[in-house]
Amino acid sequence: MIGAGPAGAAAAFFISRLSEGKLSVLSLEKLDKNFDRYHHMCGEALSEKAFEDLQPLEPHAVRFRIRRAVEHWPGNVVIETEADGCIIDRPEFLRHVLGRAKKEGCHSEVGAVVEISRGPNGYLVRTREGREYSAKYLVGADGWNSLVRRTLFQGGPSLLWAEQFITAAKADQDAMHFYYDQRYRGGYRWEFPHPAGKRVGFTRGADERPAHLERQGRPIPYGYDQVVCGDACLIGDAAGQANPITFGGIRIGMAAARVAAEAIVNGSLEEYARKWPRSPYASPLYVRAFDSLKRMDNGELYRSVRPFRNGYGKLSGLRALLNGKKYRELYRAYDLGAKWGW
């Protein structure tokens, strides 16, 4: 395993647990002192439903319980819906998952991988510190600029650059707020609770920077469809698995890790290559909907959401169907994203 973010930590746990000690599992992570800082560059939101797919893993290091999602659209349309999720302390959550992996037999080391090559019996990995490791299976969970992907795979994901600010402003402790506008170029502005006050994020350069305690920035990788090459696989940001509609990536990367782990334990990564594209996490609808949103101005954003201006439900769903075929694919992507995108 190269990388110990959400996808890498989950893969370390599931491979170790499912193999029941029959496989020797090593997790390599380059970050040591900067681990916490890097992994706090995130909205840190997870739905309760996520853990149905990740059992026996459970929510850990929960900072806030989320009960509402509030959408703000052009034309003063505000839609509030019930939500069931949480804001976690992501670094603490990852340490917990890695601790579970260790109990299942996984060995972890800190090391920056600088070279990957194919050997007669699998893959050879060399770190900056001069250590070398060989492996039959190689799992690339090494982020959006993945060395595994650049070395063994073709091409790369699309990138949506976003920035986030930790502010002292007051926030609704139980709600996530989303603001949609043409200036976000298919994305949105988010406002989530944070222990220091409020986290505010948006597509890079779309808004003025608020007064802040901390500034964070990172790309959101999406739209890459190659997950297996020989006995190597990609998961999480390395595989461009973030959802471009919700911007969610933690749950998706961890879910992919479980599917990949099952395939490795069963002796063939082709199982992962076959199953993942068919999962609701990987629907091509998300990318098509995002591409559509990027082209929409505020007038069209308002027209698309107008059937739901009094809230989501059966009647508004019927209005949406009568709204014409133009937005139906977008509505399907929103519905899937709400269920599987965070």
Contacts in CASP RR format, 6 or more apart in sequence:
PFRMAT RR
TARGET T0000
AUTHOR 0000-0000-0000
METHOD contacts of the structure
MODEL  1
MIGAGPAGAAAAFFISRLSEGKLSVLSLEKLDKNFDRYHHMCGEALSEKA
FEDLQPLEPHAVRFRIRRAVEHWPGNVVIETEADGCIIDRPEFLRHVLGR
AKKEGCHSEVGAVVEISRGPNGYLVRTREGREYSAKYLVGADGWNSLVRR
TLFQGGPSLLWAEQFITAAKADQDAMHFYYDQRYRGGYRWEFPHPAGKRV
GFTRGADERPAHLERQGRPIPYGYDQVVCGDACLIGDAAGQANPITFGGI
RIGMAAARVAAEAIVNGSLEEYARKWPRSPYASPLYVRAFDSLKRMDNGE
LYRSVRPFRNGYGKLSGLRALLNGKKYRELYRAYDLGAKWGW
1 8 0 8 1.000
1 11 0 8 1.000
1 12 0 8 1.000
1 15 0 8 1.000
1 25 0 8 1.000
1 26 0 8 1.000
1 27 0 8 1.000
1 28 0 8 1.000
1 139 0 8 1.000
1 140 0 8 1.000
1 141 0 8 1.000
2 28 0 8 1.000
2 113 0 8 1.000
2 125 0 8 1.000
2 138 0 8 1.000
2 139 0 8 1.000
2 140 0 8 1.000
2 141 0 8 1.000
2 142 0 8 1.000
2 147 0 8 1.000
2 148 0 8 1.000
3 27 0 8 1.000
3 28 0 8 1.000
3 29 0 8 1.000
3 30 0 8 1.000
3 140 0 8 1.000
3 141 0 8 1.000
3 142 0 8 1.000
3 143 0 8 1.000
4 12 0 8 1.000
4 27 0 8 1.000
4 28 0 8 1.000
4 29 0 8 1.000
4 31 0 8 1.000
4 94 0 8 1.000
4 98 0 8 1.000
4 108 0 8 1.000
4 141 0 8 1.000
5 29 0 8 1.000
5 39 0 8 1.000
5 94 0 8 1.000
5 141 0 8 1.000
6 90 0 8 1.000
6 94 0 8 1.000
6 97 0 8 1.000
6 236 0 8 1.000
6 249 0 8 1.000
6 250 0 8 1.000
6 253 0 8 1.000
6 254 0 8 1.000
6 257 0 8 1.000
7 141 0 8 1.000
7 235 0 8 1.000
7 236 0 8 1.000
7 237 0 8 1.000
7 238 0 8 1.000
7 239 0 8 1.000
7 241 0 8 1.000
7 253 0 8 1.000
7 254 0 8 1.000
7 256 0 8 1.000
7 257 0 8 1.000
8 27 0 8 1.000
8 139 0 8 1.000
8 140 0 8 1.000
8 141 0 8 1.000
8 235 0 8 1.000
8 236 0 8 1.000
8 257 0 8 1.000
9 27 0 8 1.000
9 94 0 8 1.000
9 97 0 8 1.000
9 98 0 8 1.000
9 101 0 8 1.000
9 254 0 8 1.000
10 54 0 8 1.000
10 57 0 8 1.000
10 97 0 8 1.000
10 253 0 8 1.000
10 254 0 8 1.000
10 257 0 8 1.000
10 258 0 8 1.000
10 261 0 8 1.000
11 139 0 8 1.000
11 141 0 8 1.000
11 235 0 8 1.000
11 257 0 8 1.000
11 260 0 8 1.000
11 261 0 8 1.000
12 25 0 8 1.000
12 27 0 8 1.000
12 97 0 8 1.000
12 98 0 8 1.000
12 101 0 8 1.000
12 106 0 8 1.000
12 108 0 8 1.000
13 57 0 8 1.000
13 97 0 8 1.000
13 98 0 8 1.000
13 100 0 8 1.000
13 101 0 8 1.000
13 104 0 8 1.000
13 106 0 8 1.000
14 257 0 8 1.000
14 258 0 8 1.000
14 261 0 8 1.000
14 262 0 8 1.000
15 23 0 8 1.000
15 25 0 8 1.000
15 106 0 8 1.000
15 139 0 8 1.000
15 261 0 8 1.000
15 264 0 8 1.000
15 265 0 8 1.000
16 23 0 8 1.000
16 25 0 8 1.000
16 101 0 8 1.000
16 104 0 8 1.000
16 105 0 8 1.000
16 106 0 8 1.000
17 101 0 8 1.000
17 104 0 8 1.000
18 261 0 8 1.000
18 262 0 8 1.000
18 265 0 8 1.000
19 25 0 8 1.000
19 264 0 8 1.000
19 265 0 8 1.000
21 104 0 8 1.000
21 105 0 8 1.000
23 264 0 8 1.000
23 265 0 8 1.000
24 107 0 8 1.000
25 101 0 8 1.000
25 105 0 8 1.000
25 106 0 8 1.000
25 107 0 8 1.000
26 106 0 8 1.000
26 107 0 8 1.000
26 108 0 8 1.000
26 109 0 8 1.000
26 133 0 8 1.000
26 135 0 8 1.000
27 98 0 8 1.000
27 101 0 8 1.000
27 106 0 8 1.000
27 107 0 8 1.000
27 108 0 8 1.000
27 109 0 8 1.000
28 108 0 8 1.000
28 109 0 8 1.000
28 110 0 8 1.000
28 111 0 8 1.000
28 113 0 8 1.000
28 125 0 8 1.000
28 127 0 8 1.000
28 133 0 8 1.000
29 35 0 8 1.000
29 108 0 8 1.000
29 109 0 8 1.000
29 110 0 8 1.000
29 111 0 8 1.000
30 110 0 8 1.000
30 111 0 8 1.000
30 112 0 8 1.000
30 113 0 8 1.000
30 142 0 8 1.000
31 38 0 8 1.000
31 110 0 8 1.000
32 110 0 8 1.000
35 91 0 8 1.000
36 91 0 8 1.000
39 90 0 8 1.000
39 91 0 8 1.000
39 94 0 8 1.000
40 90 0 8 1.000
40 91 0 8 1.000
40 216 0 8 1.000
41 164 0 8 1.000
41 216 0 8 1.000
41 217 0 8 1.000
41 218 0 8 1.000
42 90 0 8 1.000
42 164 0 8 1.000
42 218 0 8 1.000
42 250 0 8 1.000
43 87 0 8 1.000
43 164 0 8 1.000
43 190 0 8 1.000
43 192 0 8 1.000
43 199 0 8 1.000
44 63 0 8 1.000
44 87 0 8 1.000
44 88 0 8 1.000
44 89 0 8 1.000
44 90 0 8 1.000
44 192 0 8 1.000
44 250 0 8 1.000
45 66 0 8 1.000
45 85 0 8 1.000
45 86 0 8 1.000
45 87 0 8 1.000
45 88 0 8 1.000
45 176 0 8 1.000
45 192 0 8 1.000
45 248 0 8 1.000
45 250 0 8 1.000
45 342 0 8 1.000
46 59 0 8 1.000
46 85 0 8 1.000
46 86 0 8 1.000
46 88 0 8 1.000
46 250 0 8 1.000
46 251 0 8 1.000
46 342 0 8 1.000
47 83 0 8 1.000
47 84 0 8 1.000
47 85 0 8 1.000
47 251 0 8 1.000
47 341 0 8 1.000
47 342 0 8 1.000
48 59 0 8 1.000
48 84 0 8 1.000
48 85 0 8 1.000
48 86 0 8 1.000
49 84 0 8 1.000
49 339 0 8 1.000
50 250 0 8 1.000
50 251 0 8 1.000
50 254 0 8 1.000
50 255 0 8 1.000
50 342 0 8 1.000
51 57 0 8 1.000
51 58 0 8 1.000
51 59 0 8 1.000
53 251 0 8 1.000
53 255 0 8 1.000
53 258 0 8 1.000
54 251 0 8 1.000
54 254 0 8 1.000
54 255 0 8 1.000
54 258 0 8 1.000
57 97 0 8 1.000
57 100 0 8 1.000
57 254 0 8 1.000
59 86 0 8 1.000
59 88 0 8 1.000
60 88 0 8 1.000
60 92 0 8 1.000
60 93 0 8 1.000
60 96 0 8 1.000
60 97 0 8 1.000
61 88 0 8 1.000
61 89 0 8 1.000
61 90 0 8 1.000
61 92 0 8 1.000
61 93 0 8 1.000
61 96 0 8 1.000
62 86 0 8 1.000
62 87 0 8 1.000
62 88 0 8 1.000
62 89 0 8 1.000
63 86 0 8 1.000
63 87 0 8 1.000
63 88 0 8 1.000
63 89 0 8 1.000
63 193 0 8 1.000
63 194 0 8 1.000
63 195 0 8 1.000
64 86 0 8 1.000
64 87 0 8 1.000
64 173 0 8 1.000
64 174 0 8 1.000
64 193 0 8 1.000
65 85 0 8 1.000
65 86 0 8 1.000
65 174 0 8 1.000
66 83 0 8 1.000
66 84 0 8 1.000
66 85 0 8 1.000
66 86 0 8 1.000
66 87 0 8 1.000
66 174 0 8 1.000
66 175 0 8 1.000
66 176 0 8 1.000
67 82 0 8 1.000
67 83 0 8 1.000
67 84 0 8 1.000
67 85 0 8 1.000
67 174 0 8 1.000
67 175 0 8 1.000
68 80 0 8 1.000
68 81 0 8 1.000
68 82 0 8 1.000
68 83 0 8 1.000
68 172 0 8 1.000
68 174 0 8 1.000
68 175 0 8 1.000
68 176 0 8 1.000
69 80 0 8 1.000
69 81 0 8 1.000
69 82 0 8 1.000
69 83 0 8 1.000
69 175 0 8 1.000
69 176 0 8 1.000
69 178 0 8 1.000
70 78 0 8 1.000
70 79 0 8 1.000
70 80 0 8 1.000
70 172 0 8 1.000
70 175 0 8 1.000
70 176 0 8 1.000
70 177 0 8 1.000
70 178 0 8 1.000
71 77 0 8 1.000
71 78 0 8 1.000
71 79 0 8 1.000
71 80 0 8 1.000
71 81 0 8 1.000
71 178 0 8 1.000
71 180 0 8 1.000
71 305 0 8 1.000
72 78 0 8 1.000
72 177 0 8 1.000
72 178 0 8 1.000
72 179 0 8 1.000
72 180 0 8 1.000
73 79 0 8 1.000
73 180 0 8 1.000
73 301 0 8 1.000
73 302 0 8 1.000
73 305 0 8 1.000
74 180 0 8 1.000
74 181 0 8 1.000
74 182 0 8 1.000
74 298 0 8 1.000
74 299 0 8 1.000
74 301 0 8 1.000
74 302 0 8 1.000
75 298 0 8 1.000
75 302 0 8 1.000
77 302 0 8 1.000
77 305 0 8 1.000
77 306 0 8 1.000
77 308 0 8 1.000
77 309 0 8 1.000
79 305 0 8 1.000
79 308 0 8 1.000
79 309 0 8 1.000
79 311 0 8 1.000
79 312 0 8 1.000
80 311 0 8 1.000
81 311 0 8 1.000
81 312 0 8 1.000
83 175 0 8 1.000
83 176 0 8 1.000
87 192 0 8 1.000
87 193 0 8 1.000
87 194 0 8 1.000
90 250 0 8 1.000
98 106 0 8 1.000
98 108 0 8 1.000
101 108 0 8 1.000
102 108 0 8 1.000
109 131 0 8 1.000
111 127 0 8 1.000
111 128 0 8 1.000
111 129 0 8 1.000
111 131 0 8 1.000
112 127 0 8 1.000
112 128 0 8 1.000
112 129 0 8 1.000
113 125 0 8 1.000
113 126 0 8 1.000
113 127 0 8 1.000
113 128 0 8 1.000
113 142 0 8 1.000
113 147 0 8 1.000
114 126 0 8 1.000
114 127 0 8 1.000
114 128 0 8 1.000
114 147 0 8 1.000
115 125 0 8 1.000
115 126 0 8 1.000
116 123 0 8 1.000
116 124 0 8 1.000
116 125 0 8 1.000
116 126 0 8 1.000
116 138 0 8 1.000
116 147 0 8 1.000
116 148 0 8 1.000
116 151 0 8 1.000
116 152 0 8 1.000
117 123 0 8 1.000
117 124 0 8 1.000
117 151 0 8 1.000
118 124 0 8 1.000
118 152 0 8 1.000
119 134 0 8 1.000
121 134 0 8 1.000
121 136 0 8 1.000
122 134 0 8 1.000
122 135 0 8 1.000
122 136 0 8 1.000
122 138 0 8 1.000
122 231 0 8 1.000
123 134 0 8 1.000
123 135 0 8 1.000
123 136 0 8 1.000
123 138 0 8 1.000
123 231 0 8 1.000
123 232 0 8 1.000
124 132 0 8 1.000
124 133 0 8 1.000
124 134 0 8 1.000
125 132 0 8 1.000
125 133 0 8 1.000
125 134 0 8 1.000
125 135 0 8 1.000
125 138 0 8 1.000
126 132 0 8 1.000
126 133 0 8 1.000
127 133 0 8 1.000
136 231 0 8 1.000
137 231 0 8 1.000
137 232 0 8 1.000
137 233 0 8 1.000
137 264 0 8 1.000
137 269 0 8 1.000
138 148 0 8 1.000
138 152 0 8 1.000
138 231 0 8 1.000
138 232 0 8 1.000
138 233 0 8 1.000
139 148 0 8 1.000
139 232 0 8 1.000
139 233 0 8 1.000
139 235 0 8 1.000
139 257 0 8 1.000
139 260 0 8 1.000
139 264 0 8 1.000
140 146 0 8 1.000
140 148 0 8 1.000
140 149 0 8 1.000
140 232 0 8 1.000
140 233 0 8 1.000
140 234 0 8 1.000
140 235 0 8 1.000
140 238 0 8 1.000
141 234 0 8 1.000
141 235 0 8 1.000
141 236 0 8 1.000
141 238 0 8 1.000
141 257 0 8 1.000
142 148 0 8 1.000
142 238 0 8 1.000
143 221 0 8 1.000
143 236 0 8 1.000
143 237 0 8 1.000
143 238 0 8 1.000
144 157 0 8 1.000
144 159 0 8 1.000
144 218 0 8 1.000
144 219 0 8 1.000
144 221 0 8 1.000
144 237 0 8 1.000
144 238 0 8 1.000
144 240 0 8 1.000
146 234 0 8 1.000
146 237 0 8 1.000
146 238 0 8 1.000
148 232 0 8 1.000
148 234 0 8 1.000
148 238 0 8 1.000
149 155 0 8 1.000
149 156 0 8 1.000
149 234 0 8 1.000
149 238 0 8 1.000
149 239 0 8 1.000
152 229 0 8 1.000
152 232 0 8 1.000
153 226 0 8 1.000
153 229 0 8 1.000
153 232 0 8 1.000
153 234 0 8 1.000
154 226 0 8 1.000
155 224 0 8 1.000
155 226 0 8 1.000
156 221 0 8 1.000
156 224 0 8 1.000
156 240 0 8 1.000
157 221 0 8 1.000
157 222 0 8 1.000
157 223 0 8 1.000
157 224 0 8 1.000
157 239 0 8 1.000
157 240 0 8 1.000
158 221 0 8 1.000
158 222 0 8 1.000
158 223 0 8 1.000
158 224 0 8 1.000
158 244 0 8 1.000
158 287 0 8 1.000
159 219 0 8 1.000
159 220 0 8 1.000
159 221 0 8 1.000
159 222 0 8 1.000
160 187 0 8 1.000
160 203 0 8 1.000
160 219 0 8 1.000
160 220 0 8 1.000
160 222 0 8 1.000
160 244 0 8 1.000
160 247 0 8 1.000
161 203 0 8 1.000
161 204 0 8 1.000
161 217 0 8 1.000
161 218 0 8 1.000
161 219 0 8 1.000
161 220 0 8 1.000
162 201 0 8 1.000
162 202 0 8 1.000
162 203 0 8 1.000
162 204 0 8 1.000
162 217 0 8 1.000
162 218 0 8 1.000
162 219 0 8 1.000
162 220 0 8 1.000
162 247 0 8 1.000
163 201 0 8 1.000
163 202 0 8 1.000
163 204 0 8 1.000
163 205 0 8 1.000
163 209 0 8 1.000
163 215 0 8 1.000
163 216 0 8 1.000
163 217 0 8 1.000
164 199 0 8 1.000
164 200 0 8 1.000
164 201 0 8 1.000
164 215 0 8 1.000
164 216 0 8 1.000
164 217 0 8 1.000
165 199 0 8 1.000
165 200 0 8 1.000
165 201 0 8 1.000
165 209 0 8 1.000
165 210 0 8 1.000
165 212 0 8 1.000
165 214 0 8 1.000
165 215 0 8 1.000
165 216 0 8 1.000
166 194 0 8 1.000
166 196 0 8 1.000
166 197 0 8 1.000
166 198 0 8 1.000
166 199 0 8 1.000
166 212 0 8 1.000
166 213 0 8 1.000
166 214 0 8 1.000
166 215 0 8 1.000
166 216 0 8 1.000
167 194 0 8 1.000
167 196 0 8 1.000
167 197 0 8 1.000
167 198 0 8 1.000
167 199 0 8 1.000
167 200 0 8 1.000
167 210 0 8 1.000
167 211 0 8 1.000
167 212 0 8 1.000
167 213 0 8 1.000
168 196 0 8 1.000
168 197 0 8 1.000
168 198 0 8 1.000
168 211 0 8 1.000
168 213 0 8 1.000
169 197 0 8 1.000
169 198 0 8 1.000
169 200 0 8 1.000
169 210 0 8 1.000
170 197 0 8 1.000
170 198 0 8 1.000
171 191 0 8 1.000
171 192 0 8 1.000
171 193 0 8 1.000
171 194 0 8 1.000
171 197 0 8 1.000
171 198 0 8 1.000
171 199 0 8 1.000
172 193 0 8 1.000
173 193 0 8 1.000
174 193 0 8 1.000
175 193 0 8 1.000
176 190 0 8 1.000
176 191 0 8 1.000
176 192 0 8 1.000
177 190 0 8 1.000
177 191 0 8 1.000
177 192 0 8 1.000
178 188 0 8 1.000
178 189 0 8 1.000
178 190 0 8 1.000
179 188 0 8 1.000
179 189 0 8 1.000
179 190 0 8 1.000
179 191 0 8 1.000
180 187 0 8 1.000
180 188 0 8 1.000
180 301 0 8 1.000
180 305 0 8 1.000
181 188 0 8 1.000
181 189 0 8 1.000
181 298 0 8 1.000
181 301 0 8 1.000
182 296 0 8 1.000
182 297 0 8 1.000
182 298 0 8 1.000
182 301 0 8 1.000
183 203 0 8 1.000
183 206 0 8 1.000
183 207 0 8 1.000
184 202 0 8 1.000
184 203 0 8 1.000
184 206 0 8 1.000
185 203 0 8 1.000
185 206 0 8 1.000
185 294 0 8 1.000
186 203 0 8 1.000
186 290 0 8 1.000
186 293 0 8 1.000
186 294 0 8 1.000
186 296 0 8 1.000
187 202 0 8 1.000
187 203 0 8 1.000
187 247 0 8 1.000
187 290 0 8 1.000
187 293 0 8 1.000
188 202 0 8 1.000
188 203 0 8 1.000
188 247 0 8 1.000
189 200 0 8 1.000
189 201 0 8 1.000
189 202 0 8 1.000
189 206 0 8 1.000
189 207 0 8 1.000
190 199 0 8 1.000
190 200 0 8 1.000
190 201 0 8 1.000
190 202 0 8 1.000
190 247 0 8 1.000
191 198 0 8 1.000
191 199 0 8 1.000
191 200 0 8 1.000
191 201 0 8 1.000
192 198 0 8 1.000
192 199 0 8 1.000
193 199 0 8 1.000
196 213 0 8 1.000
200 210 0 8 1.000
200 212 0 8 1.000
204 217 0 8 1.000
209 215 0 8 1.000
220 242 0 8 1.000
220 244 0 8 1.000
220 247 0 8 1.000
220 248 0 8 1.000
221 237 0 8 1.000
221 240 0 8 1.000
221 241 0 8 1.000
221 242 0 8 1.000
222 240 0 8 1.000
222 241 0 8 1.000
222 242 0 8 1.000
222 243 0 8 1.000
222 244 0 8 1.000
222 286 0 8 1.000
222 287 0 8 1.000
222 290 0 8 1.000
223 240 0 8 1.000
223 244 0 8 1.000
223 287 0 8 1.000
224 234 0 8 1.000
224 239 0 8 1.000
224 240 0 8 1.000
224 241 0 8 1.000
225 277 0 8 1.000
225 282 0 8 1.000
226 234 0 8 1.000
226 239 0 8 1.000
227 233 0 8 1.000
227 234 0 8 1.000
227 235 0 8 1.000
227 239 0 8 1.000
227 256 0 8 1.000
227 260 0 8 1.000
227 272 0 8 1.000
227 273 0 8 1.000
227 276 0 8 1.000
227 277 0 8 1.000
228 234 0 8 1.000
228 269 0 8 1.000
228 270 0 8 1.000
228 272 0 8 1.000
228 273 0 8 1.000
230 269 0 8 1.000
231 269 0 8 1.000
232 269 0 8 1.000
233 260 0 8 1.000
233 263 0 8 1.000
233 264 0 8 1.000
233 269 0 8 1.000
233 272 0 8 1.000
233 273 0 8 1.000
234 240 0 8 1.000
235 241 0 8 1.000
235 253 0 8 1.000
235 256 0 8 1.000
235 257 0 8 1.000
235 260 0 8 1.000
236 242 0 8 1.000
236 249 0 8 1.000
236 252 0 8 1.000
236 253 0 8 1.000
236 256 0 8 1.000
236 257 0 8 1.000
237 249 0 8 1.000
237 253 0 8 1.000
239 253 0 8 1.000
239 256 0 8 1.000
241 249 0 8 1.000
241 252 0 8 1.000
241 253 0 8 1.000
241 256 0 8 1.000
241 281 0 8 1.000
241 282 0 8 1.000
242 248 0 8 1.000
242 249 0 8 1.000
242 252 0 8 1.000
243 249 0 8 1.000
243 252 0 8 1.000
243 281 0 8 1.000
243 286 0 8 1.000
243 337 0 8 1.000
243 340 0 8 1.000
243 341 0 8 1.000
243 342 0 8 1.000
244 286 0 8 1.000
244 287 0 8 1.000
244 289 0 8 1.000
244 290 0 8 1.000
245 286 0 8 1.000
245 289 0 8 1.000
245 290 0 8 1.000
245 333 0 8 1.000
245 334 0 8 1.000
245 337 0 8 1.000
245 341 0 8 1.000
246 337 0 8 1.000
246 338 0 8 1.000
246 341 0 8 1.000
246 342 0 8 1.000
248 341 0 8 1.000
248 342 0 8 1.000
249 341 0 8 1.000
249 342 0 8 1.000
250 342 0 8 1.000
251 340 0 8 1.000
251 341 0 8 1.000
251 342 0 8 1.000
252 281 0 8 1.000
252 340 0 8 1.000
252 341 0 8 1.000
255 279 0 8 1.000
255 281 0 8 1.000
256 272 0 8 1.000
256 276 0 8 1.000
256 281 0 8 1.000
259 271 0 8 1.000
259 272 0 8 1.000
259 275 0 8 1.000
259 276 0 8 1.000
259 279 0 8 1.000
260 269 0 8 1.000
260 272 0 8 1.000
260 276 0 8 1.000
262 271 0 8 1.000
262 272 0 8 1.000
263 269 0 8 1.000
263 270 0 8 1.000
263 271 0 8 1.000
263 272 0 8 1.000
263 273 0 8 1.000
263 275 0 8 1.000
264 272 0 8 1.000
276 282 0 8 1.000
280 336 0 8 1.000
280 339 0 8 1.000
280 340 0 8 1.000
281 340 0 8 1.000
281 341 0 8 1.000
283 333 0 8 1.000
283 336 0 8 1.000
285 329 0 8 1.000
285 332 0 8 1.000
285 333 0 8 1.000
285 336 0 8 1.000
286 333 0 8 1.000
286 336 0 8 1.000
286 337 0 8 1.000
288 329 0 8 1.000
288 333 0 8 1.000
289 329 0 8 1.000
289 330 0 8 1.000
289 332 0 8 1.000
289 333 0 8 1.000
289 334 0 8 1.000
290 333 0 8 1.000
292 329 0 8 1.000
292 330 0 8 1.000
293 301 0 8 1.000
293 330 0 8 1.000
296 304 0 8 1.000
303 323 0 8 1.000
304 323 0 8 1.000
304 327 0 8 1.000
304 330 0 8 1.000
306 323 0 8 1.000
307 316 0 8 1.000
307 317 0 8 1.000
307 319 0 8 1.000
307 320 0 8 1.000
307 322 0 8 1.000
307 323 0 8 1.000
308 316 0 8 1.000
308 317 0 8 1.000
308 319 0 8 1.000
308 320 0 8 1.000
310 316 0 8 1.000
317 331 0 8 1.000
320 327 0 8 1.000
320 328 0 8 1.000
320 331 0 8 1.000
321 328 0 8 1.000
END
